[in-house]
Amino acid sequence: MRMSKVLSGGFFAGQRTYIISGVGILSAITAYLVGDENVFTTMNSIFTLAGIYFLRKSTQRGKNANSRKIPKR
C-alpha cells in the first residue's frame, strides 16, 4: 500500500465529516437513553452535528471531492 493513499484517507477519503457526525449523533442518543443527558442537551447535540453534516454536504464539489489531496512526486 502506498503511503500517499494512507495519508489521503484511502477508502474513506472525504467521508470523515459524515462518519464523525453520524457517530456523534448516535452517541448523543445513547447518552440520553442511558440517562447521562437530558432531552435539551441531546437535541442541541443532534442539531449541531446535523448542521455540520449538511454544511459539508452543501459545500462538496464533484462526485468524490476531497480536500486532503496529496501531490504526487
Buried (B, 14 or more C-beta within 10 A) or exposed (E): EEEEEEEBBEEEBBEBBBEBBBEBBEEBBEBBEEEEBEEEEBEEBBEBBBEBBEEBEEEBEEEEEBEEEBEEE
